[in-house]
Amino acid sequence: MTNSSKIQSNVSNYYTKKINDFGKTPQGVDWNSAETQEIRFVQLSKLISKDSFSVLDFGCGYGSYYSFLKLNYLNFNYTGYDISESMRVAAKESLSGTNDTKIVDENGLVQFYDFVVASGIFNVKLDNAIGDWVEYTKETLMELNRLALTGFSFNMLTSYSDRHLMKDYLYYPDPMKYFDFCKQNFSRNVALLHDYDLYEFTLIVRKES
């Protein structure tokens, strides 16, 4: 099993246990509360620059981002993807009865989307070696870029977190390292958002016309 495959399997197992233990709640996707989840959605959605758009929620959990979009945008098509089958099942249950959504596995990532959003997918390093996790993270960012027509956004925990609160199994990178990575590899139009009251940052990559 390659490092990437092993990492995906470990992360999938971690989140499968969360959704099985806590159900379709913020805790079920390893967030502290609905309030902090909402703050993240607001930051990530600063990417959106069209009135009508398609969006891929990469690491969709139980599909809560769709509810946020429905409250704030009128015309969009939502696709959710998650590496955990249990998460995909929960998302399909949450979104049953909607006509502008679909949930896919990795074999369903065959089209392109105006926007790709990824919330929290790089946080849980578990016991993976830091070098392997960085490589996996960069490979995943390449995939987000490939799938996005107009741009993508993602968040990460920050190295500026209080040291005594940091946990060994989580990943706290230097924001500037990923800002530079995105500038060097994806676009000149990259925004680093680190001015909201969570121990994390959001990066927005807008593709050039």
C-alpha positions as CSV (number, residue, x, y, z in Angstrom):
1,M,0.0,0.0,0.0
2,T,1.4,3.4,-1.0
3,N,1.8,6.1,1.6
4,S,-1.1,8.0,0.0
5,S,-3.4,5.0,0.1
6,K,-2.4,4.2,3.6
7,I,-3.1,7.8,4.7
8,Q,-6.5,7.8,3.0
9,S,-7.4,4.6,4.7
10,N,-6.4,5.8,8.1
11,V,-8.2,9.1,7.7
12,S,-11.3,7.4,6.3
13,N,-11.4,5.1,9.4
14,Y,-11.0,8.1,11.7
15,Y,-13.9,10.0,10.2
16,T,-16.0,6.9,9.9
17,K,-15.7,6.4,13.6
18,K,-16.7,10.0,14.2
19,I,-19.9,9.9,12.2
20,N,-20.8,6.5,13.7
21,D,-20.2,7.8,17.2
22,F,-21.8,11.3,16.9
23,G,-24.1,11.1,13.9
24,K,-24.9,14.1,11.7
25,T,-23.6,16.8,14.0
26,P,-20.5,19.1,13.9
27,Q,-18.9,16.6,16.3
28,G,-19.6,13.9,13.7
29,V,-17.1,15.6,11.4
30,D,-14.7,16.5,14.2
31,W,-15.7,20.1,14.7
32,N,-16.4,21.7,18.1
33,S,-19.7,23.4,17.3
34,A,-22.1,24.6,14.7
35,E,-21.0,28.2,15.3
36,T,-17.3,27.5,14.4
37,Q,-18.5,25.4,11.4
38,E,-20.5,28.4,10.2
39,I,-17.4,30.7,10.5
40,R,-15.4,28.3,8.4
41,F,-18.1,28.2,5.7
42,V,-18.2,32.0,5.5
43,Q,-14.4,32.2,5.0
44,L,-14.3,29.4,2.4
45,S,-17.2,30.9,0.5
46,K,-15.4,34.2,-0.1
47,L,-14.1,32.2,-3.1
48,I,-17.6,32.3,-4.8
49,S,-17.8,35.1,-7.4
50,K,-20.8,34.0,-9.5
51,D,-24.5,34.2,-9.2
52,S,-24.9,30.8,-10.8
53,F,-22.3,28.1,-10.2
54,S,-21.4,24.5,-9.6
55,V,-19.5,23.6,-6.5
56,L,-17.6,20.5,-5.3
57,D,-17.5,20.0,-1.5
58,F,-14.3,18.0,-1.2
59,G,-14.5,16.2,2.1
60,C,-18.3,16.9,2.4
61,G,-19.0,15.0,5.6
62,Y,-22.7,14.7,6.1
63,G,-23.3,17.6,3.6
64,S,-23.8,20.5,6.0
65,Y,-22.1,23.0,3.6
66,Y,-25.1,22.5,1.3
67,S,-27.4,23.9,4.0
68,F,-25.2,27.0,4.3
69,L,-25.2,27.5,0.5
70,K,-28.9,27.2,0.3
71,L,-29.3,30.0,2.8
72,N,-27.0,32.3,1.0
73,Y,-27.1,31.6,-2.7
74,L,-30.0,31.1,-5.1
75,N,-28.7,29.2,-8.1
76,F,-26.1,26.4,-7.8
77,N,-25.5,22.8,-8.2
78,Y,-23.8,20.9,-5.3
79,T,-21.6,17.8,-5.5
80,G,-20.2,16.3,-2.4
81,Y,-17.3,13.9,-2.1
82,D,-15.8,12.1,0.9
83,I,-13.3,9.3,1.3
84,S,-15.4,7.8,4.0
85,E,-18.3,5.7,2.7
86,S,-20.2,6.2,6.0
87,M,-19.9,10.0,5.5
88,R,-21.3,9.7,1.9
89,V,-24.2,7.6,3.2
90,A,-24.9,10.3,5.9
91,A,-24.7,13.0,3.2
92,K,-27.1,11.2,0.9
93,E,-29.6,10.9,3.8
94,S,-29.2,14.6,4.7
95,L,-29.7,15.7,1.1
96,S,-32.5,13.3,0.2
97,G,-35.3,15.2,-1.5
98,T,-33.1,17.8,-3.1
99,N,-32.8,18.1,-6.8
100,D,-29.6,20.1,-7.1
101,T,-27.2,17.8,-5.3
102,K,-25.3,14.6,-5.7
103,I,-22.8,12.6,-3.6
104,V,-20.0,10.8,-5.3
105,D,-17.1,8.5,-4.5
106,E,-13.7,9.0,-6.1
107,N,-14.9,7.3,-9.3
108,G,-17.4,10.1,-9.6
109,L,-14.9,12.9,-9.8
110,V,-14.9,12.9,-13.5
111,Q,-16.2,16.4,-14.3
112,F,-15.0,20.0,-13.5
113,Y,-16.6,22.5,-11.2
114,D,-16.7,26.3,-11.0
115,F,-15.6,26.1,-7.4
116,V,-14.0,23.5,-5.1
117,V,-14.2,23.9,-1.4
118,A,-12.3,21.7,1.2
119,S,-12.9,22.2,4.9
120,G,-10.8,20.4,7.5
121,I,-9.4,17.7,5.3
122,F,-5.8,18.5,6.1
123,N,-6.0,18.7,9.9
124,V,-6.0,15.1,11.1
125,K,-2.5,13.8,10.5
126,L,-2.8,11.0,13.0
127,D,0.5,9.1,13.4
128,N,1.7,9.6,9.8
129,A,5.2,11.0,9.3
130,I,5.2,14.7,8.8
131,G,6.9,14.3,5.4
132,D,4.4,11.8,4.2
133,W,1.5,14.1,5.3
134,V,3.0,17.1,3.6
135,E,3.4,15.1,0.3
136,Y,-0.2,13.9,0.6
137,T,-1.5,17.4,1.3
138,K,0.3,18.8,-1.8
139,E,-1.0,15.9,-3.9
140,T,-4.5,16.7,-2.7
141,L,-4.1,20.4,-3.5
142,M,-3.1,19.4,-7.0
143,E,-6.3,17.5,-7.3
144,L,-8.4,20.4,-6.1
145,N,-6.7,22.6,-8.6
146,R,-7.4,20.1,-11.4
147,L,-11.1,19.9,-10.6
148,A,-11.7,23.6,-10.2
149,L,-12.5,25.8,-13.2
150,T,-12.6,29.2,-11.5
151,G,-10.9,28.5,-8.2
152,F,-10.7,26.6,-4.9
153,S,-10.5,27.3,-1.2
154,F,-9.3,25.3,1.8
155,N,-8.5,25.7,5.4
156,M,-5.8,24.4,7.8
157,L,-4.9,24.7,11.4
158,T,-2.2,27.3,12.0
159,S,1.3,27.2,13.4
160,Y,0.3,30.3,15.3
161,S,-1.9,28.3,17.6
162,D,-1.2,28.4,21.3
163,R,1.5,25.8,21.9
164,H,-0.1,24.3,25.0
165,L,-3.3,23.6,23.1
166,M,-1.7,21.8,20.1
167,K,-2.3,18.1,19.7
168,D,0.3,15.6,18.4
169,Y,-2.1,14.0,15.9
170,L,-3.1,17.3,14.2
171,Y,-1.2,19.2,11.6
172,Y,-0.3,22.9,12.2
173,P,1.6,24.3,9.2
174,D,3.1,27.7,8.6
175,P,0.4,29.6,6.6
176,M,3.1,31.2,4.4
177,K,4.4,27.9,3.2
178,Y,1.1,27.0,1.6
179,F,0.5,30.5,0.4
180,D,3.8,30.3,-1.4
181,F,3.0,26.8,-2.7
182,C,-0.3,28.0,-4.2
183,K,1.3,31.1,-5.7
184,Q,4.1,29.0,-7.2
185,N,2.0,26.2,-8.6
186,F,-1.6,27.4,-9.2
187,S,-2.2,31.2,-9.7
188,R,-0.9,34.7,-9.0
189,N,-4.3,35.4,-7.4
190,V,-4.1,33.8,-4.0
191,A,-5.6,35.2,-0.8
192,L,-4.6,34.2,2.7
193,L,-7.3,34.8,5.4
194,H,-6.0,34.7,8.9
195,D,-8.2,37.4,10.5
196,Y,-11.0,35.4,12.1
197,D,-11.2,34.0,15.6
198,L,-10.2,30.4,15.0
199,Y,-6.8,28.7,15.3
200,E,-6.7,28.2,11.5
201,F,-6.3,30.0,8.2
202,T,-8.1,29.8,4.9
203,L,-6.5,30.1,1.4
204,I,-8.4,31.1,-1.6
205,V,-7.0,30.4,-5.1
206,R,-8.6,32.2,-8.0
207,K,-7.6,31.0,-11.4
208,E,-6.4,33.5,-13.9
209,S,-8.6,34.3,-16.9
